[in-house]
Amino acid sequence: FVSPSNIINYNVGEELMCYESPRPTCGIHRYVFVLFRQIGRKTVYVPERRHNFNTREFAENYNLGSPVAAVYFNCQR
C-alpha cells in the first residue's frame, strides 16, 4: 500500500495541513491521494510528521474504514 508523502487533511472545509507540491530530485516517483469519509467534525487530527506516513495506520487510528476514492500517478524528473 503506497502512502502519500504530501497529505492534505480537511475537517468539513477547514484546512488542517497545507499542501506541499511533489519535489522529486530525479527518477520515477509514485504519488497516491486517498480520500476517507470522516465520522464527524473534528475527529481527525494532523499527524506529527509526514516522513514514513502510514495511511493504513492513520485510518485505523481514526476509525475511517476503507477509502472512498484514491488517485495514483507516476511522475519523472
HTML snippet that shows the backbone in 3Dmol.js (N, CA, C, O; Angstrom):
<script src="https://3Dmol.org/build/3Dmol-min.js"></script>
<div id="view" style="width:600px;height:400px;position:relative"></div>
<script>
const pdb = `
ATOM      1  N   PHE A   1       0.859  -1.168   0.000  1.00  0.00           N
ATOM      2  CA  PHE A   1       0.000   0.000   0.000  1.00  0.00           C
ATOM      3  C   PHE A   1       0.895   1.217   0.000  1.00  0.00           C
ATOM      4  O   PHE A   1       1.687   1.405   0.923  1.00  0.00           O
ATOM      5  N   VAL A   2       0.782   2.034  -1.007  1.00  0.00           N
ATOM      6  CA  VAL A   2       1.630   3.215  -1.145  1.00  0.00           C
ATOM      7  C   VAL A   2       1.010   4.370  -0.377  1.00  0.00           C
ATOM      8  O   VAL A   2      -0.187   4.627  -0.506  1.00  0.00           O
ATOM      9  N   SER A   3       1.800   5.062   0.410  1.00  0.00           N
ATOM     10  CA  SER A   3       1.315   6.189   1.199  1.00  0.00           C
ATOM     11  C   SER A   3       1.824   7.499   0.621  1.00  0.00           C
ATOM     12  O   SER A   3       2.939   7.550   0.101  1.00  0.00           O
ATOM     13  N   PRO A   4       1.032   8.553   0.701  1.00  0.00           N
ATOM     14  CA  PRO A   4       1.495   9.838   0.191  1.00  0.00           C
ATOM     15  C   PRO A   4       2.489  10.481   1.150  1.00  0.00           C
ATOM     16  O   PRO A   4       2.348  10.380   2.369  1.00  0.00           O
ATOM     17  N   SER A   5       3.485  11.135   0.590  1.00  0.00           N
ATOM     18  CA  SER A   5       4.404  11.882   1.444  1.00  0.00           C
ATOM     19  C   SER A   5       3.869  13.286   1.674  1.00  0.00           C
ATOM     20  O   SER A   5       4.270  13.961   2.622  1.00  0.00           O
ATOM     21  N   ASN A   6       2.970  13.724   0.811  1.00  0.00           N
ATOM     22  CA  ASN A   6       2.361  15.046   0.944  1.00  0.00           C
ATOM     23  C   ASN A   6       0.875  14.841   1.168  1.00  0.00           C
ATOM     24  O   ASN A   6       0.174  14.372   0.271  1.00  0.00           O
ATOM     25  N   ILE A   7       0.389  15.180   2.334  1.00  0.00           N
ATOM     26  CA  ILE A   7      -1.015  14.940   2.621  1.00  0.00           C
ATOM     27  C   ILE A   7      -1.739  16.232   2.931  1.00  0.00           C
ATOM     28  O   ILE A   7      -1.148  17.203   3.402  1.00  0.00           O
ATOM     29  N   ILE A   8      -3.020  16.223   2.658  1.00  0.00           N
ATOM     30  CA  ILE A   8      -3.875  17.346   2.980  1.00  0.00           C
ATOM     31  C   ILE A   8      -5.017  16.788   3.813  1.00  0.00           C
ATOM     32  O   ILE A   8      -5.651  15.808   3.420  1.00  0.00           O
ATOM     33  N   ASN A   9      -5.281  17.390   4.938  1.00  0.00           N
ATOM     34  CA  ASN A   9      -6.410  16.989   5.770  1.00  0.00           C
ATOM     35  C   ASN A   9      -7.426  18.112   5.781  1.00  0.00           C
ATOM     36  O   ASN A   9      -7.077  19.274   5.992  1.00  0.00           O
ATOM     37  N   TYR A  10      -8.662  17.770   5.558  1.00  0.00           N
ATOM     38  CA  TYR A  10      -9.731  18.747   5.663  1.00  0.00           C
ATOM     39  C   TYR A  10     -10.713  18.261   6.698  1.00  0.00           C
ATOM     40  O   TYR A  10     -11.004  17.068   6.774  1.00  0.00           O
ATOM     41  N   ASN A  11     -11.221  19.170   7.490  1.00  0.00           N
ATOM     42  CA  ASN A  11     -12.193  18.839   8.511  1.00  0.00           C
ATOM     43  C   ASN A  11     -13.429  19.673   8.217  1.00  0.00           C
ATOM     44  O   ASN A  11     -13.576  20.780   8.733  1.00  0.00           O
ATOM     45  N   VAL A  12     -14.317  19.138   7.388  1.00  0.00           N
ATOM     46  CA  VAL A  12     -15.531  19.809   6.962  1.00  0.00           C
ATOM     47  C   VAL A  12     -15.189  21.210   6.434  1.00  0.00           C
ATOM     48  O   VAL A  12     -15.721  22.214   6.906  1.00  0.00           O
ATOM     49  N   GLY A  13     -14.293  21.249   5.448  1.00  0.00           N
ATOM     50  CA  GLY A  13     -13.944  22.505   4.804  1.00  0.00           C
ATOM     51  C   GLY A  13     -12.832  23.295   5.458  1.00  0.00           C
ATOM     52  O   GLY A  13     -12.395  24.302   4.901  1.00  0.00           O
ATOM     53  N   GLU A  14     -12.363  22.881   6.607  1.00  0.00           N
ATOM     54  CA  GLU A  14     -11.292  23.590   7.311  1.00  0.00           C
ATOM     55  C   GLU A  14      -9.957  22.933   6.979  1.00  0.00           C
ATOM     56  O   GLU A  14      -9.773  21.744   7.239  1.00  0.00           O
ATOM     57  N   GLU A  15      -9.031  23.685   6.412  1.00  0.00           N
ATOM     58  CA  GLU A  15      -7.721  23.136   6.067  1.00  0.00           C
ATOM     59  C   GLU A  15      -6.907  22.952   7.333  1.00  0.00           C
ATOM     60  O   GLU A  15      -6.741  23.889   8.115  1.00  0.00           O
ATOM     61  N   LEU A  16      -6.396  21.740   7.537  1.00  0.00           N
ATOM     62  CA  LEU A  16      -5.611  21.442   8.734  1.00  0.00           C
ATOM     63  C   LEU A  16      -4.119  21.402   8.457  1.00  0.00           C
ATOM     64  O   LEU A  16      -3.315  21.658   9.353  1.00  0.00           O
ATOM     65  N   MET A  17      -3.741  21.086   7.230  1.00  0.00           N
ATOM     66  CA  MET A  17      -2.336  20.998   6.870  1.00  0.00           C
ATOM     67  C   MET A  17      -2.189  21.475   5.435  1.00  0.00           C
ATOM     68  O   MET A  17      -2.949  21.053   4.563  1.00  0.00           O
ATOM     69  N   CYS A  18      -1.234  22.338   5.182  1.00  0.00           N
ATOM     70  CA  CYS A  18      -1.069  22.879   3.841  1.00  0.00           C
ATOM     71  C   CYS A  18      -0.489  21.827   2.892  1.00  0.00           C
ATOM     72  O   CYS A  18       0.204  20.899   3.309  1.00  0.00           O
ATOM     73  N   TYR A  19      -0.790  21.999   1.628  1.00  0.00           N
ATOM     74  CA  TYR A  19      -0.301  21.107   0.583  1.00  0.00           C
ATOM     75  C   TYR A  19       1.125  21.491   0.228  1.00  0.00           C
ATOM     76  O   TYR A  19       1.435  22.670   0.059  1.00  0.00           O
ATOM     77  N   GLU A  20       1.987  20.497   0.117  1.00  0.00           N
ATOM     78  CA  GLU A  20       3.339  20.710  -0.359  1.00  0.00           C
ATOM     79  C   GLU A  20       3.483  19.956  -1.660  1.00  0.00           C
ATOM     80  O   GLU A  20       3.273  18.744  -1.704  1.00  0.00           O
ATOM     81  N   SER A  21       3.838  20.654  -2.710  1.00  0.00           N
ATOM     82  CA  SER A  21       3.923  20.015  -4.026  1.00  0.00           C
ATOM     83  C   SER A  21       5.055  18.992  -4.059  1.00  0.00           C
ATOM     84  O   SER A  21       6.041  19.123  -3.335  1.00  0.00           O
ATOM     85  N   PRO A  22       4.905  17.966  -4.908  1.00  0.00           N
ATOM     86  CA  PRO A  22       5.956  16.954  -5.053  1.00  0.00           C
ATOM     87  C   PRO A  22       7.250  17.593  -5.551  1.00  0.00           C
ATOM     88  O   PRO A  22       7.228  18.469  -6.415  1.00  0.00           O
ATOM     89  N   ARG A  23       8.379  17.145  -4.995  1.00  0.00           N
ATOM     90  CA  ARG A  23       9.673  17.693  -5.390  1.00  0.00           C
ATOM     91  C   ARG A  23      10.709  16.589  -5.608  1.00  0.00           C
ATOM     92  O   ARG A  23      11.763  16.601  -4.973  1.00  0.00           O
ATOM     93  N   PRO A  24      10.425  15.648  -6.487  1.00  0.00           N
ATOM     94  CA  PRO A  24      11.445  14.609  -6.706  1.00  0.00           C
ATOM     95  C   PRO A  24      12.689  15.215  -7.355  1.00  0.00           C
ATOM     96  O   PRO A  24      12.590  16.088  -8.217  1.00  0.00           O
ATOM     97  N   THR A  25      13.843  14.745  -6.934  1.00  0.00           N
ATOM     98  CA  THR A  25      15.088  15.274  -7.497  1.00  0.00           C
ATOM     99  C   THR A  25      15.476  14.569  -8.787  1.00  0.00           C
ATOM    100  O   THR A  25      16.054  15.182  -9.684  1.00  0.00           O
ATOM    101  N   CYS A  26      15.157  13.273  -8.883  1.00  0.00           N
ATOM    102  CA  CYS A  26      15.420  12.544 -10.123  1.00  0.00           C
ATOM    103  C   CYS A  26      14.692  11.213 -10.079  1.00  0.00           C
ATOM    104  O   CYS A  26      14.289  10.751  -9.011  1.00  0.00           O
ATOM    105  N   GLY A  27      14.524  10.602 -11.238  1.00  0.00           N
ATOM    106  CA  GLY A  27      13.900   9.289 -11.325  1.00  0.00           C
ATOM    107  C   GLY A  27      12.386   9.328 -11.337  1.00  0.00           C
ATOM    108  O   GLY A  27      11.780  10.397 -11.423  1.00  0.00           O
ATOM    109  N   ILE A  28      11.772   8.139 -11.248  1.00  0.00           N
ATOM    110  CA  ILE A  28      10.324   7.992 -11.258  1.00  0.00           C
ATOM    111  C   ILE A  28       9.824   7.906  -9.818  1.00  0.00           C
ATOM    112  O   ILE A  28      10.395   7.193  -8.994  1.00  0.00           O
ATOM    113  N   HIS A  29       8.765   8.633  -9.531  1.00  0.00           N
ATOM    114  CA  HIS A  29       8.200   8.664  -8.184  1.00  0.00           C
ATOM    115  C   HIS A  29       6.711   8.377  -8.236  1.00  0.00           C
ATOM    116  O   HIS A  29       6.032   8.769  -9.185  1.00  0.00           O
ATOM    117  N   ARG A  30       6.194   7.687  -7.209  1.00  0.00           N
ATOM    118  CA  ARG A  30       4.772   7.335  -7.109  1.00  0.00           C
ATOM    119  C   ARG A  30       4.081   8.276  -6.136  1.00  0.00           C
ATOM    120  O   ARG A  30       4.634   8.618  -5.091  1.00  0.00           O
ATOM    121  N   TYR A  31       2.885   8.686  -6.481  1.00  0.00           N
ATOM    122  CA  TYR A  31       2.078   9.533  -5.596  1.00  0.00           C
ATOM    123  C   TYR A  31       0.677   8.961  -5.504  1.00  0.00           C
ATOM    124  O   TYR A  31       0.101   8.526  -6.502  1.00  0.00           O
ATOM    125  N   VAL A  32       0.137   8.967  -4.296  1.00  0.00           N
ATOM    126  CA  VAL A  32      -1.203   8.458  -4.059  1.00  0.00           C
ATOM    127  C   VAL A  32      -1.949   9.473  -3.191  1.00  0.00           C
ATOM    128  O   VAL A  32      -1.445   9.909  -2.155  1.00  0.00           O
ATOM    129  N   PHE A  33      -3.141   9.838  -3.623  1.00  0.00           N
ATOM    130  CA  PHE A  33      -4.022  10.674  -2.821  1.00  0.00           C
ATOM    131  C   PHE A  33      -5.210   9.809  -2.442  1.00  0.00           C
ATOM    132  O   PHE A  33      -5.872   9.244  -3.313  1.00  0.00           O
ATOM    133  N   VAL A  34      -5.484   9.700  -1.155  1.00  0.00           N
ATOM    134  CA  VAL A  34      -6.540   8.817  -0.655  1.00  0.00           C
ATOM    135  C   VAL A  34      -7.585   9.659   0.079  1.00  0.00           C
ATOM    136  O   VAL A  34      -7.245  10.520   0.890  1.00  0.00           O
ATOM    137  N   LEU A  35      -8.849   9.401  -0.214  1.00  0.00           N
ATOM    138  CA  LEU A  35      -9.945  10.144   0.407  1.00  0.00           C
ATOM    139  C   LEU A  35     -10.742   9.222   1.321  1.00  0.00           C
ATOM    140  O   LEU A  35     -11.199   8.158   0.902  1.00  0.00           O
ATOM    141  N   PHE A  36     -10.904   9.642   2.577  1.00  0.00           N
ATOM    142  CA  PHE A  36     -11.703   8.903   3.556  1.00  0.00           C
ATOM    143  C   PHE A  36     -12.883   9.761   3.985  1.00  0.00           C
ATOM    144  O   PHE A  36     -12.817  10.989   3.927  1.00  0.00           O
ATOM    145  N   ARG A  37     -13.955   9.122   4.411  1.00  0.00           N
ATOM    146  CA  ARG A  37     -15.108   9.827   4.955  1.00  0.00           C
ATOM    147  C   ARG A  37     -14.951   9.880   6.472  1.00  0.00           C
ATOM    148  O   ARG A  37     -14.815   8.846   7.127  1.00  0.00           O
ATOM    149  N   GLN A  38     -14.972  11.093   7.025  1.00  0.00           N
ATOM    150  CA  GLN A  38     -14.869  11.257   8.471  1.00  0.00           C
ATOM    151  C   GLN A  38     -16.183  10.889   9.147  1.00  0.00           C
ATOM    152  O   GLN A  38     -17.257  11.041   8.564  1.00  0.00           O
ATOM    153  N   ILE A  39     -16.090  10.409  10.374  1.00  0.00           N
ATOM    154  CA  ILE A  39     -17.276  10.049  11.156  1.00  0.00           C
ATOM    155  C   ILE A  39     -18.027  11.308  11.578  1.00  0.00           C
ATOM    156  O   ILE A  39     -19.258  11.315  11.590  1.00  0.00           O
ATOM    157  N   GLY A  40     -17.307  12.369  11.924  1.00  0.00           N
ATOM    158  CA  GLY A  40     -17.923  13.621  12.356  1.00  0.00           C
ATOM    159  C   GLY A  40     -16.915  14.744  12.333  1.00  0.00           C
ATOM    160  O   GLY A  40     -15.776  14.557  11.903  1.00  0.00           O
ATOM    161  N   ARG A  41     -17.320  15.894  12.786  1.00  0.00           N
ATOM    162  CA  ARG A  41     -16.427  17.055  12.813  1.00  0.00           C
ATOM    163  C   ARG A  41     -15.334  16.888  13.861  1.00  0.00           C
ATOM    164  O   ARG A  41     -15.539  16.300  14.923  1.00  0.00           O
ATOM    165  N   LYS A  42     -14.160  17.429  13.523  1.00  0.00           N
ATOM    166  CA  LYS A  42     -13.020  17.452  14.457  1.00  0.00           C
ATOM    167  C   LYS A  42     -12.657  16.069  14.985  1.00  0.00           C
ATOM    168  O   LYS A  42     -12.290  15.925  16.151  1.00  0.00           O
ATOM    169  N   THR A  43     -12.757  15.053  14.132  1.00  0.00           N
ATOM    170  CA  THR A  43     -12.445  13.694  14.569  1.00  0.00           C
ATOM    171  C   THR A  43     -11.094  13.210  14.063  1.00  0.00           C
ATOM    172  O   THR A  43     -10.640  12.135  14.455  1.00  0.00           O
ATOM    173  N   VAL A  44     -10.444  13.984  13.201  1.00  0.00           N
ATOM    174  CA  VAL A  44      -9.143  13.620  12.649  1.00  0.00           C
ATOM    175  C   VAL A  44      -8.187  14.778  12.903  1.00  0.00           C
ATOM    176  O   VAL A  44      -8.532  15.943  12.708  1.00  0.00           O
ATOM    177  N   TYR A  45      -6.977  14.433  13.342  1.00  0.00           N
ATOM    178  CA  TYR A  45      -6.000  15.469  13.668  1.00  0.00           C
ATOM    179  C   TYR A  45      -4.756  15.326  12.809  1.00  0.00           C
ATOM    180  O   TYR A  45      -4.459  14.242  12.307  1.00  0.00           O
ATOM    181  N   VAL A  46      -4.043  16.406  12.646  1.00  0.00           N
ATOM    182  CA  VAL A  46      -2.842  16.451  11.814  1.00  0.00           C
ATOM    183  C   VAL A  46      -1.784  15.514  12.378  1.00  0.00           C
ATOM    184  O   VAL A  46      -1.523  15.530  13.581  1.00  0.00           O
ATOM    185  N   PRO A  47      -1.169  14.693  11.523  1.00  0.00           N
ATOM    186  CA  PRO A  47      -0.089  13.821  12.003  1.00  0.00           C
ATOM    187  C   PRO A  47       1.101  14.657  12.470  1.00  0.00           C
ATOM    188  O   PRO A  47       1.320  15.765  11.982  1.00  0.00           O
ATOM    189  N   GLU A  48       1.858  14.123  13.409  1.00  0.00           N
ATOM    190  CA  GLU A  48       3.017  14.828  13.943  1.00  0.00           C
ATOM    191  C   GLU A  48       4.104  15.016  12.892  1.00  0.00           C
ATOM    192  O   GLU A  48       4.823  16.015  12.906  1.00  0.00           O
ATOM    193  N   ARG A  49       4.221  14.061  11.987  1.00  0.00           N
ATOM    194  CA  ARG A  49       5.245  14.155  10.944  1.00  0.00           C
ATOM    195  C   ARG A  49       4.743  13.493   9.668  1.00  0.00           C
ATOM    196  O   ARG A  49       3.842  12.656   9.700  1.00  0.00           O
ATOM    197  N   ARG A  50       5.334  13.877   8.558  1.00  0.00           N
ATOM    198  CA  ARG A  50       4.956  13.316   7.257  1.00  0.00           C
ATOM    199  C   ARG A  50       5.898  12.197   6.819  1.00  0.00           C
ATOM    200  O   ARG A  50       5.508  11.331   6.036  1.00  0.00           O
ATOM    201  N   HIS A  51       7.122  12.209   7.313  1.00  0.00           N
ATOM    202  CA  HIS A  51       8.100  11.198   6.928  1.00  0.00           C
ATOM    203  C   HIS A  51       7.604   9.814   7.343  1.00  0.00           C
ATOM    204  O   HIS A  51       7.222   9.611   8.495  1.00  0.00           O
ATOM    205  N   ASN A  52       7.609   8.863   6.407  1.00  0.00           N
ATOM    206  CA  ASN A  52       7.151   7.487   6.638  1.00  0.00           C
ATOM    207  C   ASN A  52       5.691   7.428   7.101  1.00  0.00           C
ATOM    208  O   ASN A  52       5.330   6.578   7.916  1.00  0.00           O
ATOM    209  N   PHE A  53       4.862   8.325   6.583  1.00  0.00           N
ATOM    210  CA  PHE A  53       3.439   8.332   6.914  1.00  0.00           C
ATOM    211  C   PHE A  53       2.818   7.004   6.495  1.00  0.00           C
ATOM    212  O   PHE A  53       3.077   6.509   5.398  1.00  0.00           O
ATOM    213  N   ASN A  54       2.002   6.434   7.366  1.00  0.00           N
ATOM    214  CA  ASN A  54       1.369   5.147   7.099  1.00  0.00           C
ATOM    215  C   ASN A  54      -0.151   5.358   6.999  1.00  0.00           C
ATOM    216  O   ASN A  54      -0.815   5.618   8.002  1.00  0.00           O
ATOM    217  N   THR A  55      -0.681   5.245   5.797  1.00  0.00           N
ATOM    218  CA  THR A  55      -2.104   5.501   5.553  1.00  0.00           C
ATOM    219  C   THR A  55      -2.990   4.513   6.290  1.00  0.00           C
ATOM    220  O   THR A  55      -4.003   4.904   6.871  1.00  0.00           O
ATOM    221  N   ARG A  56      -2.626   3.248   6.274  1.00  0.00           N
ATOM    222  CA  ARG A  56      -3.445   2.240   6.968  1.00  0.00           C
ATOM    223  C   ARG A  56      -3.523   2.508   8.468  1.00  0.00           C
ATOM    224  O   ARG A  56      -4.593   2.436   9.071  1.00  0.00           O
ATOM    225  N   GLU A  57      -2.377   2.818   9.054  1.00  0.00           N
ATOM    226  CA  GLU A  57      -2.333   3.108  10.489  1.00  0.00           C
ATOM    227  C   GLU A  57      -3.163   4.354  10.815  1.00  0.00           C
ATOM    228  O   GLU A  57      -3.880   4.380  11.815  1.00  0.00           O
ATOM    229  N   PHE A  58      -3.066   5.372   9.980  1.00  0.00           N
ATOM    230  CA  PHE A  58      -3.829   6.597  10.152  1.00  0.00           C
ATOM    231  C   PHE A  58      -5.332   6.304  10.121  1.00  0.00           C
ATOM    232  O   PHE A  58      -6.082   6.785  10.970  1.00  0.00           O
ATOM    233  N   ALA A  59      -5.764   5.512   9.138  1.00  0.00           N
ATOM    234  CA  ALA A  59      -7.183   5.154   9.011  1.00  0.00           C
ATOM    235  C   ALA A  59      -7.652   4.326  10.202  1.00  0.00           C
ATOM    236  O   ALA A  59      -8.768   4.519  10.683  1.00  0.00           O
ATOM    237  N   GLU A  60      -6.819   3.410  10.683  1.00  0.00           N
ATOM    238  CA  GLU A  60      -7.182   2.590  11.843  1.00  0.00           C
ATOM    239  C   GLU A  60      -7.290   3.438  13.114  1.00  0.00           C
ATOM    240  O   GLU A  60      -8.207   3.252  13.914  1.00  0.00           O
ATOM    241  N   ASN A  61      -6.347   4.369  13.293  1.00  0.00           N
ATOM    242  CA  ASN A  61      -6.348   5.227  14.490  1.00  0.00           C
ATOM    243  C   ASN A  61      -7.614   6.064  14.603  1.00  0.00           C
ATOM    244  O   ASN A  61      -8.081   6.342  15.708  1.00  0.00           O
ATOM    245  N   TYR A  62      -8.165   6.465  13.471  1.00  0.00           N
ATOM    246  CA  TYR A  62      -9.334   7.335  13.476  1.00  0.00           C
ATOM    247  C   TYR A  62     -10.615   6.634  13.004  1.00  0.00           C
ATOM    248  O   TYR A  62     -11.614   7.290  12.709  1.00  0.00           O
ATOM    249  N   ASN A  63     -10.577   5.319  12.936  1.00  0.00           N
ATOM    250  CA  ASN A  63     -11.752   4.530  12.528  1.00  0.00           C
ATOM    251  C   ASN A  63     -12.377   5.057  11.240  1.00  0.00           C
ATOM    252  O   ASN A  63     -13.588   5.266  11.168  1.00  0.00           O
ATOM    253  N   LEU A  64     -11.542   5.269  10.227  1.00  0.00           N
ATOM    254  CA  LEU A  64     -12.016   5.824   8.963  1.00  0.00           C
ATOM    255  C   LEU A  64     -12.547   4.766   8.004  1.00  0.00           C
ATOM    256  O   LEU A  64     -13.218   5.096   7.027  1.00  0.00           O
ATOM    257  N   GLY A  65     -12.254   3.514   8.273  1.00  0.00           N
ATOM    258  CA  GLY A  65     -12.715   2.454   7.377  1.00  0.00           C
ATOM    259  C   GLY A  65     -11.938   2.459   6.070  1.00  0.00           C
ATOM    260  O   GLY A  65     -10.803   2.932   6.012  1.00  0.00           O
ATOM    261  N   SER A  66     -12.550   1.936   5.036  1.00  0.00           N
ATOM    262  CA  SER A  66     -11.909   1.871   3.718  1.00  0.00           C
ATOM    263  C   SER A  66     -11.989   3.223   3.015  1.00  0.00           C
ATOM    264  O   SER A  66     -12.904   4.005   3.274  1.00  0.00           O
ATOM    265  N   PRO A  67     -11.035   3.500   2.129  1.00  0.00           N
ATOM    266  CA  PRO A  67     -11.083   4.747   1.367  1.00  0.00           C
ATOM    267  C   PRO A  67     -12.323   4.793   0.472  1.00  0.00           C
ATOM    268  O   PRO A  67     -12.804   3.756   0.013  1.00  0.00           O
ATOM    269  N   VAL A  68     -12.832   5.994   0.229  1.00  0.00           N
ATOM    270  CA  VAL A  68     -13.964   6.154  -0.687  1.00  0.00           C
ATOM    271  C   VAL A  68     -13.478   6.513  -2.086  1.00  0.00           C
ATOM    272  O   VAL A  68     -14.225   6.379  -3.055  1.00  0.00           O
ATOM    273  N   ALA A  69     -12.234   6.968  -2.198  1.00  0.00           N
ATOM    274  CA  ALA A  69     -11.643   7.282  -3.503  1.00  0.00           C
ATOM    275  C   ALA A  69     -10.127   7.340  -3.364  1.00  0.00           C
ATOM    276  O   ALA A  69      -9.595   7.556  -2.275  1.00  0.00           O
ATOM    277  N   ALA A  70      -9.448   7.144  -4.482  1.00  0.00           N
ATOM    278  CA  ALA A  70      -7.996   7.254  -4.495  1.00  0.00           C
ATOM    279  C   ALA A  70      -7.528   7.598  -5.903  1.00  0.00           C
ATOM    280  O   ALA A  70      -8.162   7.232  -6.893  1.00  0.00           O
ATOM    281  N   VAL A  71      -6.405   8.309  -5.974  1.00  0.00           N
ATOM    282  CA  VAL A  71      -5.781   8.644  -7.251  1.00  0.00           C
ATOM    283  C   VAL A  71      -4.311   8.263  -7.134  1.00  0.00           C
ATOM    284  O   VAL A  71      -3.654   8.573  -6.140  1.00  0.00           O
ATOM    285  N   TYR A  72      -3.807   7.592  -8.152  1.00  0.00           N
ATOM    286  CA  TYR A  72      -2.418   7.150  -8.176  1.00  0.00           C
ATOM    287  C   TYR A  72      -1.781   7.681  -9.456  1.00  0.00           C
ATOM    288  O   TYR A  72      -2.390   7.608 -10.523  1.00  0.00           O
ATOM    289  N   PHE A  73      -0.570   8.211  -9.363  1.00  0.00           N
ATOM    290  CA  PHE A  73       0.125   8.614 -10.585  1.00  0.00           C
ATOM    291  C   PHE A  73       1.629   8.545 -10.373  1.00  0.00           C
ATOM    292  O   PHE A  73       2.128   8.618  -9.250  1.00  0.00           O
ATOM    293  N   ASN A  74       2.334   8.402 -11.490  1.00  0.00           N
ATOM    294  CA  ASN A  74       3.792   8.424 -11.503  1.00  0.00           C
ATOM    295  C   ASN A  74       4.249   9.741 -12.112  1.00  0.00           C
ATOM    296  O   ASN A  74       3.568  10.306 -12.968  1.00  0.00           O
ATOM    297  N   CYS A  75       5.385  10.217 -11.676  1.00  0.00           N
ATOM    298  CA  CYS A  75       5.991  11.362 -12.337  1.00  0.00           C
ATOM    299  C   CYS A  75       7.485  11.098 -12.416  1.00  0.00           C
ATOM    300  O   CYS A  75       8.041  10.325 -11.635  1.00  0.00           O
ATOM    301  N   GLN A  76       8.115  11.750 -13.367  1.00  0.00           N
ATOM    302  CA  GLN A  76       9.545  11.559 -13.577  1.00  0.00           C
ATOM    303  C   GLN A  76      10.208  12.914 -13.700  1.00  0.00           C
ATOM    304  O   GLN A  76       9.668  13.849 -14.292  1.00  0.00           O
ATOM    305  N   ARG A  77      11.385  12.990 -13.126  1.00  0.00           N
ATOM    306  CA  ARG A  77      12.148  14.223 -13.236  1.00  0.00           C
ATOM    307  C   ARG A  77      13.532  13.909 -13.726  1.00  0.00           C
ATOM    308  O   ARG A  77      14.349  14.815 -13.891  1.00  0.00           O
TER     309      ARG A  77
END
`;
const viewer = $3Dmol.createViewer("view");
viewer.addModel(pdb, "pdb");
viewer.setStyle({}, {cartoon: {color: "spectrum"}});
viewer.zoomTo();
viewer.render();
</script>
